[in-house]
Amino acid sequence: MIDLEAVEMVYPGPVPVISLRDVNLHIGVGERVAVVGTSGSGKSTLLHLMAGLDRPTAGTVRLDGTDLGRLSDRALSGMRAHHVGIVFQQFHLIETLTAAENVATALLYRGVPARRRWALAAAALERVGLAHRSDHRPARLSGGERQRVAIGRAIVGEPQALFADEPTGNLDSSTGAQIMALLREVTADGGTLVVVTHDPAVASTMDRQVTVHDGRLLDTVGAGRTGGIDSD
C-alpha cells in the first residue's frame, strides 16, 4: 500500500533542517503500523509524506503503486480525497459547522451530490457513535467527541489508508484507549492504518512499530512484519 524509497526531507533556510534521511519503508495492505519517536524526530514529517500532504526533497513515495511526486497539485489533492483519510491531533474542525457538516465537507472535493453527502456523513457519525450529536458544533463537544468527529470525517469516503497524527495526545487515557479501539475497528475490513504516537501503550496495540530517531528509521518490531525497513 505504501512504499518509500531513499526519501529525504530538508526544510530550507539559512541553516537547512534535515527532517528525514534516506528512509526506506514498506507498509502492506491492511497493516496497522505505529510510528514512534521523540518530539522532533521526524515522525510527523514521515506521516505527512505518506499521506501526500508534503512532497519529499528527494526519493520516492508511492501510495497504492502511484508515485505521488509525479502528480500535479490537483491530481495529488484528488488522490488524497479518494484514497486517504487523515486524523489530526488538534482535530481541525470548523467551529461554525455542526458535526454532520464537518464530516460532509470531506466529500466536497469528490463532487458528491449534497443529498448523498448528508447520508454518508450521517452513516459515518453513526459508525463512530455520534449520531445523537450530529447537530452539535465543536464547542459543545468533549475532546473525545471532537476526535470522533475528526475520525468520521476521515473515514466518510471509505479511504484505503487512514493516517492519524497523535490521535490520543489531547485525551485522557480512558478516552484515548476508546479512540484507538475505534481506529482499529474502522480499519478492520482491510484498511491500512498508520498512527504517529509517542505513547508506548498506544504503539503496543498496533501490528508493527517503526522507530524514527533524528530523521532515520532505526527498527521495526511486532508480529505484523509483512513490510520492510531500511536506513543506511
N, CA and C of each residue as an Amber inpcrd file, in Angstrom:
protein
   696
   0.8170000  -1.2040000   0.0000000   0.0000000   0.0000000   0.0000000
   0.8590000   1.2660000   0.0000000   1.9150000   1.2900000   0.8460000
   2.7600000   2.4730000   0.9800000   4.2120000   2.0640000   0.8350000
   4.9390000   2.7360000  -0.0610000   6.3510000   2.4530000  -0.2720000
   7.1430000   3.7480000  -0.3000000   8.2060000   3.8030000   0.4850000
   9.1250000   4.9360000   0.4720000  10.5070000   4.4160000   0.1080000
  11.1490000   5.0660000  -0.8680000  12.4730000   4.6550000  -1.3150000
  13.4260000   5.8440000  -1.2650000  14.4740000   5.7300000  -0.4620000
  15.5320000   6.7450000  -0.3560000  14.9590000   8.1450000  -0.1310000
  13.9680000   8.2330000   0.7310000  13.2710000   9.5030000   0.9490000
  14.0530000  10.4090000   1.8970000  14.1710000  11.6690000   1.5010000
  14.7590000  12.6970000   2.3520000  13.8440000  13.9130000   2.3730000
  13.8570000  14.6210000   3.4870000  13.0820000  15.8480000   3.6120000
  13.9540000  16.8990000   4.2730000  14.2040000  17.9880000   3.5280000
  15.0350000  19.0840000   4.0200000  14.2330000  20.3670000   3.9430000
  14.1370000  21.0730000   5.0640000  13.4490000  22.3560000   5.0870000
  14.4870000  23.4570000   4.8880000  14.3240000  24.2700000   3.8310000
  15.3430000  25.2790000   3.5070000  15.3560000  26.4210000   4.5200000
  16.4610000  27.1250000   4.5310000  16.6300000  28.2690000   5.4190000
  18.1040000  28.6060000   5.5140000  18.4500000  29.6390000   6.2850000
  19.8680000  29.9800000   6.4750000  20.6760000  28.7630000   6.9310000
  20.0490000  27.9680000   7.8040000  20.6240000  26.6790000   8.1980000
  19.5850000  25.6080000   7.8730000  19.7280000  24.9100000   6.7450000
  18.7240000  23.9130000   6.3560000  18.5180000  22.8630000   7.4450000
  17.2510000  22.4690000   7.6410000  16.9120000  21.4640000   8.6420000
  16.6000000  20.1490000   7.9330000  17.3860000  19.1330000   8.2370000
  17.1670000  17.8150000   7.6550000  16.2280000  17.0480000   8.5710000
  14.9970000  16.8350000   8.1010000  13.9910000  16.1760000   8.9310000
  13.9830000  14.6650000   8.7450000  14.2320000  14.1980000   7.5080000
  14.3030000  12.7680000   7.2280000  15.5120000  12.4800000   6.3590000
  16.1410000  11.3340000   6.6040000  17.3750000  10.9740000   5.9020000
  17.2810000   9.5480000   5.3670000  17.3560000   9.3870000   4.0600000
  17.4690000   8.0870000   3.3990000  16.5190000   7.0420000   3.9870000
  15.2390000   7.3430000   3.9580000  14.2260000   6.4670000   4.5450000
  13.6840000   5.5010000   3.5040000  13.7020000   4.2290000   3.8470000
  13.1070000   3.1810000   3.0280000  12.1220000   2.4040000   3.8880000
  10.8920000   2.3210000   3.4360000   9.8480000   1.6950000   4.2610000
   8.7550000   1.1250000   3.3750000   8.2800000  -0.0700000   3.7160000
   7.1460000  -0.6820000   3.0250000   6.0700000  -1.0200000   4.0490000
   4.8510000  -0.6090000   3.7810000   3.7010000  -0.9440000   4.6170000
   2.6790000  -1.6430000   3.7380000   2.3280000  -2.8480000   4.0950000
   1.4440000  -3.6530000   3.2760000  -0.0240000  -3.3100000   3.4600000
  -0.8430000  -3.7860000   2.5300000  -2.2910000  -3.5810000   2.6090000
  -2.8260000  -4.2240000   3.8890000  -3.6120000  -3.4620000   4.6530000
  -4.2130000  -3.9900000   5.8620000  -3.3390000  -3.9540000   7.0900000
  -2.0920000  -3.4920000   6.9630000  -1.2250000  -3.3970000   8.1360000
  -1.6310000  -2.2420000   9.0360000  -1.3730000  -2.4190000  10.3220000
  -1.5790000  -1.3640000  11.3070000  -0.2200000  -1.0640000  11.9160000
   0.3090000   0.1050000  11.6020000   1.6890000   0.4400000  11.9560000
   1.7280000   1.6790000  12.8400000   2.4910000   1.6040000  13.9190000
   2.7450000   2.7600000  14.7790000   4.1090000   3.3330000  14.4300000
   4.1740000   4.6430000  14.2400000   5.4370000   5.3470000  14.0270000
   5.7610000   6.0600000  15.3360000   6.8550000   5.6510000  15.9820000
   7.1760000   6.1680000  17.3050000   8.5130000   6.9170000  17.2640000
   8.7060000   7.7510000  18.2690000   9.9360000   8.5220000  18.3640000
   9.7230000   9.7360000  19.2370000  10.8100000  10.3630000  19.6480000
  10.7250000  11.5390000  20.4970000  10.2450000  12.7420000  19.6860000
   9.8700000  13.8050000  20.3810000   9.4530000  15.0330000  19.7150000
  10.5930000  15.5590000  18.8520000  10.2810000  15.9230000  17.6150000
  11.2910000  16.4320000  16.6940000  12.0850000  15.3790000  15.9670000
  11.7080000  14.1120000  16.1150000  12.4660000  13.0240000  15.4790000
  12.1890000  12.9070000  13.9880000  11.0590000  13.4740000  13.5160000
  10.7100000  13.3850000  12.1060000   9.5020000  12.5120000  11.8330000
   8.8510000  12.0080000  12.8850000   7.7440000  11.0640000  12.6670000
   6.5200000  11.7230000  12.0340000   6.2000000  12.9510000  12.4220000
   5.0610000  13.6300000  11.7940000   5.3720000  13.9850000  10.3470000
   6.6170000  14.3780000  10.0710000   7.0270000  14.6400000   8.6900000
   6.8520000  13.3880000   7.8460000   7.2240000  12.2460000   8.4010000
   7.0740000  10.9800000   7.6930000   5.6100000  10.7140000   7.3650000
   4.7260000  10.9310000   8.3210000   3.2980000  10.7320000   8.0750000
   2.7890000  11.6760000   6.9980000   3.1980000  12.9280000   7.0420000
   2.7390000  13.9050000   6.0530000   3.1620000  13.5000000   4.6420000
   4.3440000  12.9220000   4.5150000   4.7940000  12.4750000   3.1950000
   3.9920000  11.2660000   2.7290000   3.7470000  10.3210000   3.6160000
   2.9900000   9.1280000   3.2450000   1.5580000   9.4710000   2.8510000
   0.9960000  10.4950000   3.5090000  -0.3840000  10.8870000   3.2450000
  -0.5080000  11.8560000   2.0810000   0.6110000  12.2490000   1.4850000
   0.5680000  13.1590000   0.3500000   0.3210000  14.6040000   0.7280000
   0.5450000  14.9590000   1.9970000   0.3900000  16.3510000   2.4160000
   1.6040000  17.1880000   2.0500000   2.7740000  16.5500000   1.9830000
   4.0180000  17.2080000   1.5770000   4.7090000  16.3560000   0.5300000
   5.6460000  16.9690000  -0.1740000   6.4530000  16.2430000  -1.1590000
   7.8840000  16.1400000  -0.6390000   8.5440000  14.9970000  -0.8370000
   9.9130000  14.8470000  -0.3330000  10.9100000  15.6890000  -1.1240000
  11.9920000  16.0580000  -0.4820000  13.0820000  16.7490000  -1.1700000
  13.7700000  15.8100000  -2.1490000  13.8690000  14.5430000  -1.7670000
  14.4770000  13.5250000  -2.6290000  13.8230000  12.1840000  -2.3240000
  13.9270000  11.2600000  -3.2780000  13.3610000   9.9330000  -3.0860000
  11.9500000   9.8240000  -3.6390000  11.3460000   8.6510000  -3.4180000
  10.0410000   8.3330000  -3.9950000   9.0720000   7.8690000  -2.9240000
   7.8610000   8.4010000  -2.9750000   6.7630000   7.9600000  -2.1100000
   5.6540000   7.4370000  -3.0070000   5.2770000   6.1690000  -2.8190000
   4.2040000   5.5690000  -3.6100000   3.0520000   5.1820000  -2.6970000
   1.8540000   5.4740000  -3.1510000   0.6290000   5.0710000  -2.4560000
  -0.1730000   4.2070000  -3.4110000  -0.3690000   2.9620000  -3.0340000
  -1.0810000   2.0100000  -3.8820000  -0.4960000   1.9900000  -5.2930000
   0.8360000   2.0610000  -5.3660000   1.5510000   1.9720000  -6.6330000
   1.7140000   3.2750000  -7.3810000   1.0760000   4.3510000  -6.9190000
   1.1660000   5.6440000  -7.5960000   2.2880000   6.4830000  -6.9880000
   3.1960000   6.9680000  -7.8260000   4.2790000   7.8420000  -7.3920000
   3.6960000   9.2230000  -7.1360000   3.5800000   9.6020000  -5.8680000
   2.9460000  10.8680000  -5.5270000   3.7380000  12.0650000  -6.0440000
   5.0330000  11.9050000  -6.1820000   5.8790000  13.0060000  -6.6480000
   5.6480000  13.3690000  -8.1010000   5.0380000  12.4830000  -8.8660000
   4.7850000  12.7400000 -10.2850000   3.4090000  13.3680000 -10.5360000
   2.6320000  13.5270000  -9.4820000   1.2910000  14.0750000  -9.6390000
   1.3110000  15.6010000  -9.5610000   0.4230000  16.2340000 -10.3290000
   0.2220000  17.6690000 -10.1860000  -0.4490000  17.9320000  -8.8470000
  -0.4540000  19.1930000  -8.4310000  -1.1110000  19.5260000  -7.1650000
  -2.5760000  19.1080000  -7.1930000  -3.2420000  19.3280000  -8.3350000
  -4.6620000  18.9700000  -8.4370000  -4.8480000  17.4610000  -8.3640000
  -3.9880000  16.7180000  -9.0510000  -4.1000000  15.2620000  -9.0350000
  -3.7730000  14.7050000  -7.6450000  -2.8190000  15.3340000  -6.9560000
  -2.4670000  14.9040000  -5.6090000  -3.6290000  15.1440000  -4.6470000
  -4.3010000  16.2810000  -4.8020000  -5.4840000  16.5590000  -3.9780000
  -6.5710000  15.5230000  -4.2430000  -6.7250000  15.1330000  -5.5010000
  -7.7010000  14.1100000  -5.8480000  -7.3500000  12.7600000  -5.2530000
  -6.0620000  12.4360000  -5.2650000  -5.6100000  11.1760000  -4.6640000
  -5.9350000  11.1460000  -3.1780000  -5.6560000  12.2490000  -2.4830000
  -5.9740000  12.3130000  -1.0550000  -7.4830000  12.1960000  -0.8270000
  -8.2600000  12.8880000  -1.6350000  -9.7120000  12.8930000  -1.4460000
 -10.3250000  11.5130000  -1.6300000  -9.7720000  10.7230000  -2.5430000
 -10.3780000   9.4340000  -2.8760000  -9.7560000   8.2490000  -2.1400000
  -8.5220000   8.3800000  -1.6720000  -7.8240000   7.2070000  -1.1450000
  -7.2890000   7.3550000   0.2730000  -7.2870000   8.5690000   0.8240000
  -6.6120000   8.8270000   2.1000000  -7.5720000   9.4680000   3.0920000
  -7.4760000   9.0440000   4.3490000  -8.1560000   9.7050000   5.4520000
  -7.1180000  10.1390000   6.4650000  -7.2580000  11.3480000   7.0160000
  -6.2590000  11.8850000   7.9410000  -6.9500000  12.3850000   9.2040000
  -6.4350000  11.9560000  10.3610000  -6.9350000  12.3910000  11.6610000
  -5.8200000  13.1670000  12.3480000  -6.0770000  14.4440000  12.6640000
  -5.0650000  15.2960000  13.2650000  -5.2450000  15.3750000  14.7810000
  -4.1340000  15.5840000  15.4950000  -4.1800000  15.6960000  16.9440000
  -5.0590000  16.8670000  17.3980000  -5.0020000  17.9750000  16.6680000
  -5.7520000  19.1630000  17.0500000  -7.1600000  19.1830000  16.4380000
  -7.5800000  18.0680000  15.8840000  -8.9280000  17.8670000  15.3360000
  -9.1650000  18.6450000  14.0370000  -8.8300000  19.9470000  14.0070000
  -9.0190000  20.7940000  12.8240000 -10.4700000  20.7850000  12.3360000
 -11.3950000  20.8910000  13.2710000 -12.7990000  21.0250000  12.9100000
 -13.1290000  22.4960000  12.6770000 -14.1310000  22.7420000  11.8440000
 -14.5840000  24.1100000  11.5850000 -15.6130000  24.4620000  12.6480000
 -15.2660000  25.4530000  13.4760000 -16.0580000  25.7370000  14.6710000
 -17.4860000  26.1940000  14.3510000 -17.7070000  26.7800000  13.1940000
 -19.0350000  27.3030000  12.8570000 -19.9500000  26.2450000  12.2440000
 -19.4230000  25.0400000  12.0210000 -20.2120000  23.9740000  11.4100000
 -20.5840000  22.9210000  12.4430000 -21.6900000  22.2500000  12.2250000
 -22.0830000  21.1430000  13.0910000 -21.1940000  19.9340000  12.8170000
 -21.3410000  18.9140000  13.6690000 -20.5700000  17.6870000  13.4660000
 -20.8590000  17.0920000  12.0880000 -22.1410000  17.0340000  11.7120000
 -22.5100000  16.4750000  10.4070000 -21.9280000  17.3020000   9.2670000
 -21.9580000  18.6100000   9.3990000 -21.4160000  19.4850000   8.3480000
 -19.9080000  19.3290000   8.2400000 -19.2190000  19.1850000   9.3730000
 -17.7750000  18.9680000   9.3420000 -17.4250000  17.6830000   8.6020000
 -18.1820000  16.6340000   8.8580000 -17.9150000  15.3540000   8.1920000
 -18.2310000  15.4450000   6.7060000 -19.3380000  16.0840000   6.3770000
 -19.7560000  16.1760000   4.9760000 -18.7710000  16.9630000   4.1240000
 -18.0600000  17.9340000   4.7270000 -17.1180000  18.7390000   3.9430000
 -16.0220000  17.8930000   3.3040000 -15.7260000  16.7440000   3.8960000
 -14.6720000  15.8870000   3.3470000 -15.0290000  15.3420000   1.9750000
 -16.3050000  15.3940000   1.6170000 -16.7570000  14.8500000   0.3350000
 -16.8970000  15.9110000  -0.7510000 -16.6750000  17.1830000  -0.3930000
 -16.8470000  18.2540000  -1.3780000 -15.8910000  18.0930000  -2.5480000
 -14.6150000  17.7440000  -2.2630000 -13.6190000  17.6360000  -3.3270000
 -13.8720000  16.4530000  -4.2500000 -14.7600000  15.5520000  -3.8250000
 -15.0790000  14.3980000  -4.6650000 -16.3020000  14.6490000  -5.5370000
 -16.9080000  15.8260000  -5.3810000 -18.0700000  16.1530000  -6.1870000
 -19.2980000  15.3370000  -5.8660000 -19.4050000  14.8610000  -4.6360000
 -20.5650000  14.0630000  -4.2260000 -21.7760000  14.9830000  -4.0790000
 -22.9140000  14.6420000  -4.6610000 -24.1180000  15.4800000  -4.5350000
 -24.5130000  15.6820000  -3.0750000 -25.1590000  16.8140000  -2.7970000
 -25.4650000  17.2080000  -1.4200000 -26.2370000  16.1370000  -0.6620000
 -27.2970000  15.6050000  -1.2740000 -28.1130000  14.6170000  -0.5580000
 -27.2860000  13.3960000  -0.1820000 -26.4210000  12.9730000  -1.0900000
 -25.5670000  11.8180000  -0.8200000 -24.5320000  12.1530000   0.2570000
 -23.9960000  13.4000000   0.2360000 -23.0390000  13.8090000   1.2650000
 -23.6500000  13.6930000   2.6540000 -24.8900000  14.1840000   2.8170000
 -25.5320000  14.1460000   4.1280000 -25.7960000  12.7170000   4.5740000
 -26.1770000  11.8580000   3.6450000 -26.4360000  10.4600000   4.0010000
 -25.1530000   9.7670000   4.4540000 -24.0540000  10.0080000   3.7280000
 -22.7790000   9.3920000   4.0830000 -22.2370000   9.9560000   5.3900000
 -22.4210000  11.2730000   5.6100000 -21.9760000  11.8850000   6.8590000
 -22.7390000  11.3000000   8.0410000 -24.0400000  11.1150000   7.8800000
 -24.8480000  10.5320000   8.9450000 -24.3960000   9.1030000   9.2550000
 -24.0820000   8.3430000   8.2070000 -23.6200000   6.9700000   8.3970000
 -22.2690000   6.9440000   9.1010000 -21.3710000   7.8770000   8.7500000
 -20.0570000   7.9310000   9.3810000 -20.1760000   8.2810000  10.8560000
 -21.0320000   9.2400000  11.1910000 -21.2190000   9.6050000  12.5960000
 -21.8600000   8.4620000  13.3790000 -22.7520000   7.7300000  12.7420000
 -23.3220000   6.5410000  13.3790000 -22.2240000   5.5300000  13.6620000
 -21.3200000   5.3860000  12.7310000 -20.2400000   4.4110000  12.8620000
 -19.3040000   4.7490000  14.0170000 -19.0940000   6.0320000  14.2760000
 -18.1950000   6.4330000  15.3640000 -18.9670000   6.7410000  16.6510000
 -20.2630000   6.4100000  16.6720000 -21.0510000   6.5500000  17.8850000
 -21.4860000   7.9530000  18.2290000 -21.6400000   8.8180000  17.2240000
 -22.0030000  10.2050000  17.4840000 -23.2530000  10.6520000  16.7260000
 -24.0940000   9.7320000  16.3190000 -25.2950000  10.1160000  15.5780000
 -26.1620000  11.0760000  16.3890000 -26.1740000  10.8890000  17.7080000
 -27.0160000  11.7210000  18.5730000 -26.4520000  13.1280000  18.7890000
 -25.2400000  13.3790000  18.2850000 -24.6090000  14.6950000  18.4490000
 -24.3610000  15.3650000  17.1030000 -25.0060000  14.8860000  16.0650000
 -24.7110000  15.3420000  14.7050000 -24.9900000  16.8270000  14.4950000
 -25.9360000  17.3930000  15.2640000 -26.2730000  18.8010000  15.0700000
 -25.5440000  19.7230000  16.0500000 -24.5720000  19.1870000  16.7770000
 -23.8090000  19.9830000  17.7330000 -22.5520000  20.5500000  17.0700000
 -22.2320000  21.7910000  17.3860000 -20.9810000  22.3890000  16.9300000
 -19.8430000  21.9520000  17.8590000 -18.5720000  22.0400000  17.4010000
 -17.4380000  21.5610000  18.1900000 -17.3780000  22.1060000  19.6150000
 -17.7630000  23.3630000  19.8280000 -17.6860000  23.9580000  21.1690000
 -18.5550000  23.2190000  22.1780000 -19.5600000  22.4940000  21.7100000
 -20.4690000  21.7660000  22.6000000 -20.0980000  20.2890000  22.7270000
 -18.9370000  19.9150000  22.1830000 -18.4930000  18.5290000  22.2300000
 -17.2740000  18.3950000  23.1330000 -17.1400000  17.2350000  23.7730000
 -15.9450000  16.9550000  24.5720000 -14.7650000  16.6770000  23.6440000
 -13.5600000  16.5950000  24.2250000 -12.3810000  16.2940000  23.4180000
 -12.5060000  14.9640000  22.6960000 -12.9940000  13.9510000  23.4020000
 -13.1740000  12.6520000  22.7700000 -14.2020000  12.6830000  21.6650000
 -15.2630000  13.4580000  21.8590000 -16.2900000  13.5750000  20.8210000
 -15.7580000  14.3270000  19.6090000 -14.9750000  15.3670000  19.8350000
 -14.3860000  16.0910000  18.6990000 -13.4600000  15.1780000  17.9080000
 -12.7010000  14.3260000  18.6150000 -11.8290000  13.4070000  17.8960000
 -12.6510000  12.3890000  17.1180000 -13.7880000  11.9750000  17.6340000
 -14.6630000  11.0530000  16.9050000 -15.2200000  11.7090000  15.6390000
 -15.5530000  12.9990000  15.7310000 -15.9980000  13.7220000  14.5370000
 -14.8690000  13.7370000  13.5040000 -13.6450000  13.9970000  13.9750000
 -12.4890000  14.0230000  13.0710000 -12.2860000  12.6620000  12.4070000
 -12.5100000  11.5870000  13.1620000 -12.3900000  10.2510000  12.5870000
 -13.5130000  10.0080000  11.5870000 -14.7280000  10.4480000  11.9360000
 -15.8370000  10.3230000  10.9960000 -15.5500000  11.0320000   9.6870000
 -14.9820000  12.2320000   9.7740000 -14.6140000  12.9810000   8.5690000
 -13.5630000  12.2250000   7.7630000 -12.6170000  11.5810000   8.4540000
 -11.5380000  10.8720000   7.7660000 -12.0080000   9.6130000   7.0680000
 -13.0500000   8.9530000   7.6160000 -13.4740000   7.6660000   7.0530000
 -14.7050000   7.7670000   6.1680000 -15.3180000   8.9560000   6.0670000
 -16.5840000   9.0650000   5.3450000 -16.4540000   8.6620000   3.8770000
 -15.2650000   8.8370000   3.3070000 -15.0550000   8.4640000   1.9140000
 -14.5110000   7.0650000   1.7210000 -14.5190000   6.2390000   2.7900000
 -14.0080000   4.8590000   2.7340000 -12.5860000   4.8140000   2.1750000
 -11.6270000   5.4930000   2.8320000 -10.2550000   5.5350000   2.3150000
  -9.5520000   4.1870000   2.4090000  -8.5980000   3.9800000   1.5060000
  -7.7890000   2.7660000   1.5670000  -6.7570000   2.8450000   2.6770000
  -6.2880000   4.0540000   2.9720000  -5.2690000   4.2520000   4.0050000
  -5.7260000   5.3450000   4.9560000  -5.6290000   5.0680000   6.2550000
  -6.0130000   6.0210000   7.2870000  -4.7760000   6.3930000   8.0910000
  -4.4970000   7.6950000   8.1910000  -3.3360000   8.2020000   8.9130000
  -3.8140000   9.0140000  10.1120000  -3.1860000   8.8010000  11.2670000
  -3.5660000   9.5350000  12.4740000  -2.3110000  10.0550000  13.1590000
  -2.2550000  11.3720000  13.3630000  -1.0870000  12.0220000  13.9780000
  -1.4020000  12.3340000  15.4330000  -0.8210000  11.5530000  16.3420000
  -1.0370000  11.7130000  17.7860000  -2.5420000  11.8190000  18.1040000
  -3.3340000  10.8420000  17.6900000  -4.7910000  10.9570000  17.8430000
  -5.2680000  10.9450000  19.2850000  -4.4080000  10.5190000  20.2250000
  -4.8090000  10.4850000  21.6330000  -4.0600000  11.5220000  22.4650000
  -3.2800000  12.3760000  21.8190000  -2.4070000  13.2970000  22.5400000
  -3.1280000  14.2830000  23.4310000  -4.3580000  14.6840000  23.0640000
  -5.1140000  15.6580000  23.8500000  -6.1970000  15.0230000  24.7050000
  -6.1350000  13.6980000  24.8780000  -7.2140000  12.9820000  25.5520000
  -6.6990000  12.2690000  26.7950000  -7.5900000  12.0340000  27.7470000
  -7.2030000  11.2350000  28.9080000  -7.0310000   9.7860000  28.4810000
  -6.4230000   8.9810000  29.3510000  -6.0370000   7.6280000  28.9600000
  -7.2420000   6.7590000  28.5980000  -8.3460000   6.9120000  29.3210000
  -9.5320000   6.1060000  29.0400000 -10.1280000   6.4570000  27.6810000
 -10.2800000   7.7600000  27.4160000 -10.8150000   8.1940000  26.1250000
  -9.8580000   7.8350000  25.0000000  -8.5560000   7.9830000  25.2710000
  -7.5560000   7.6230000  24.2710000  -7.6370000   6.1630000  23.8810000
  -7.8480000   5.2880000  24.8700000  -7.9810000   3.8550000  24.5800000
  -9.2160000   3.5910000  23.7210000 -10.3060000   4.3230000  23.9850000
 -11.5220000   4.1710000  23.1790000 -11.2760000   4.6150000  21.7400000
 -10.5260000   5.7100000  21.5690000 -10.2330000   6.2110000  20.2170000
  -9.3850000   5.2030000  19.4530000  -8.3810000   4.6140000  20.1000000
  -7.5460000   3.6290000  19.4130000  -8.3600000   2.3940000  19.0420000
  -9.2630000   1.9720000  19.9350000 -10.1310000   0.8350000  19.6120000
 -11.0010000   1.1590000  18.4030000 -11.4720000   2.4020000  18.3300000
 -12.3060000   2.8220000  17.2060000 -11.4950000   2.8310000  15.9050000
 -10.2660000   3.3320000  15.9500000  -9.4230000   3.3530000  14.7510000
  -9.1660000   1.9350000  14.2400000  -8.9350000   1.0050000  15.1480000
  -8.7340000  -0.3860000  14.7290000 -10.0260000  -0.9660000  14.1620000
 -11.1410000  -0.5930000  14.7670000 -12.4350000  -1.1080000  14.3040000
 -12.7670000  -0.6320000  12.8940000 -12.5380000   0.6610000  12.6170000
 -12.9360000   1.1970000  11.3150000 -11.9860000   0.7620000  10.1990000
 -10.8500000   0.1430000  10.5480000  -9.9480000  -0.3910000   9.5200000
  -9.9240000  -1.9200000   9.5390000 -10.8680000  -2.5200000  10.2570000
 -10.8690000  -3.9770000  10.4240000 -11.1640000  -4.7260000   9.1390000
 -11.7450000  -4.0340000   8.1430000 -12.1080000  -4.7150000   6.8960000
 -10.9940000  -4.6590000   5.8600000  -9.7630000  -4.4380000   6.3050000
  -8.6190000  -4.4710000   5.3950000  -7.9790000  -3.1400000   5.1120000
  -8.4560000  -2.0620000   5.7580000  -7.8320000  -0.7630000   5.5620000
  -6.4800000  -0.6860000   6.2410000  -5.5810000   0.0670000   5.6500000
  -4.2450000   0.2770000   6.2210000  -4.3010000   1.4320000   7.2080000
  -3.6810000   1.2560000   8.3760000  -3.7020000   2.2670000   9.4370000
  -2.2810000   2.5980000   9.8540000  -1.9380000   3.8910000   9.8220000
  -0.6370000   4.3680000  10.2980000  -0.8920000   5.4110000  11.3690000
  -0.3450000   5.1830000  12.5600000  -0.5470000   6.0820000  13.6870000
   0.8000000   6.5920000  14.1810000   0.9610000   7.9120000  14.2310000
   2.1330000   8.5290000  14.8480000   1.8300000   8.7280000  16.3190000
   2.7160000   8.2660000  17.1850000   2.4820000   8.4020000  18.6190000
   3.7930000   8.3990000  19.3950000   3.7690000   9.0480000  20.5450000
   4.9030000   8.9770000  21.4800000   4.5570000   8.0810000  22.6550000
   3.3350000   7.5240000  22.6390000   2.8210000   6.7500000  23.7670000
   3.0550000   5.2550000  23.5390000   3.8990000   4.6010000  24.3580000
   4.1550000   3.1650000  24.1890000   2.8920000   2.3190000  24.2970000
   1.9310000   2.7410000  25.1410000   0.6940000   1.9770000  25.2920000
  -0.1020000   1.9770000  23.9990000  -0.1330000   3.1190000  23.3140000
  -0.8240000   3.2060000  22.0310000  -0.1020000   2.3480000  20.9910000
   1.2200000   2.4800000  20.9330000   2.0050000   1.7390000  19.9340000
   1.8500000   0.2330000  20.1030000   1.7190000  -0.2190000  21.3590000
   1.6520000  -1.6600000  21.6250000   0.3770000  -2.2990000  21.0910000
  -0.6350000  -1.4840000  20.7560000  -1.8880000  -2.0380000  20.2320000
  -1.8290000  -2.2840000  18.7330000  -0.7380000  -1.8740000  18.0850000
  -0.6240000  -1.9870000  16.6370000   0.1300000  -3.2510000  16.2500000
   0.0440000  -3.6240000  14.9690000   0.7260000  -4.8270000  14.4860000
   2.2420000  -4.6690000  14.4890000   2.6850000  -3.4610000  14.1850000
   4.1170000  -3.2250000  13.9970000   4.4710000  -1.8320000  14.4730000
   5.6920000  -1.6910000  15.0090000   6.1710000  -0.3940000  15.4590000
   7.4530000  -0.0310000  14.7000000   7.4480000   1.1780000  14.1370000
   8.6050000   1.7030000  13.4180000   9.1510000   2.8770000  14.2240000
  10.4370000   2.8480000  14.5330000  11.0530000   3.8900000  15.3440000
  11.8120000   4.8810000  14.4810000  11.5540000   6.1860000  14.6960000
  12.2580000   7.2490000  13.9960000  13.1310000   7.9810000  15.0140000
  14.4000000   8.1870000  14.6570000  15.3300000   8.8960000  15.5390000
  16.2250000   9.7890000  14.6950000  16.1770000  11.0770000  14.9640000
  16.9790000  12.0450000  14.2110000  16.7990000  11.8830000  12.7030000
  15.5630000  11.6330000  12.2820000  15.2560000  11.5490000  10.8630000
  15.5530000  10.2250000  10.2080000  16.0210000   9.2490000  10.9680000
  16.3340000   7.9330000  10.4120000  15.4370000   6.8740000  11.0250000
  15.1150000   5.8490000  10.2290000  14.3740000   4.7120000  10.7450000
  15.3620000   3.7370000  11.3780000  15.0860000   3.3750000  12.6270000
  16.0310000   2.5310000  13.3510000  15.6520000   1.0600000  13.3470000
  14.3790000   0.7710000  13.6580000  13.9980000  -0.6320000  13.7580000
  12.4960000  -0.7890000  13.6330000  12.0770000  -2.0380000  13.5290000
  10.6590000  -2.3670000  13.4610000  10.4210000  -3.5950000  14.3100000
   9.3490000  -3.5900000  15.0770000   9.0290000  -4.7340000  15.9200000
   7.5490000  -5.0300000  15.7900000   7.1870000  -6.3010000  16.0290000
   5.7780000  -6.6610000  16.0160000   5.5010000  -7.8120000  15.0910000
   4.3730000  -8.4720000  15.3570000   4.0160000  -9.6660000  14.5930000
   3.6590000  -9.3510000  13.1630000   3.1830000  -8.1250000  12.9110000
   2.7170000  -7.7850000  11.5710000   3.8290000  -7.3360000  10.6580000
   4.9530000  -8.0180000  10.6770000   6.1260000  -7.5700000   9.9310000
   6.0730000  -8.0530000   8.4920000   5.0490000  -7.6410000   7.7830000
   4.9060000  -8.0150000   6.3820000   5.5980000  -7.0150000   5.4780000
   5.9170000  -5.8690000   6.0220000   6.6090000  -4.8440000   5.2520000
   8.0860000  -4.9300000   5.5030000   8.7690000  -3.8180000   5.2470000
  10.2070000  -3.8210000   5.4600000  10.6890000  -2.4630000   5.8490000
  11.9260000  -2.3900000   6.3050000  12.5010000  -1.1340000   6.7600000
  13.9930000  -1.1600000   6.5310000  14.5270000  -0.0090000   6.1620000
  15.9590000   0.0830000   5.9560000  16.3450000   1.5500000   6.0050000
  17.4690000   1.8470000   6.5820000  18.0010000   3.1990000   6.6010000
  19.5020000   3.1170000   6.7200000  20.2020000   3.5820000   5.6950000
  21.6570000   3.4670000   5.6890000  22.2970000   4.5550000   6.5210000
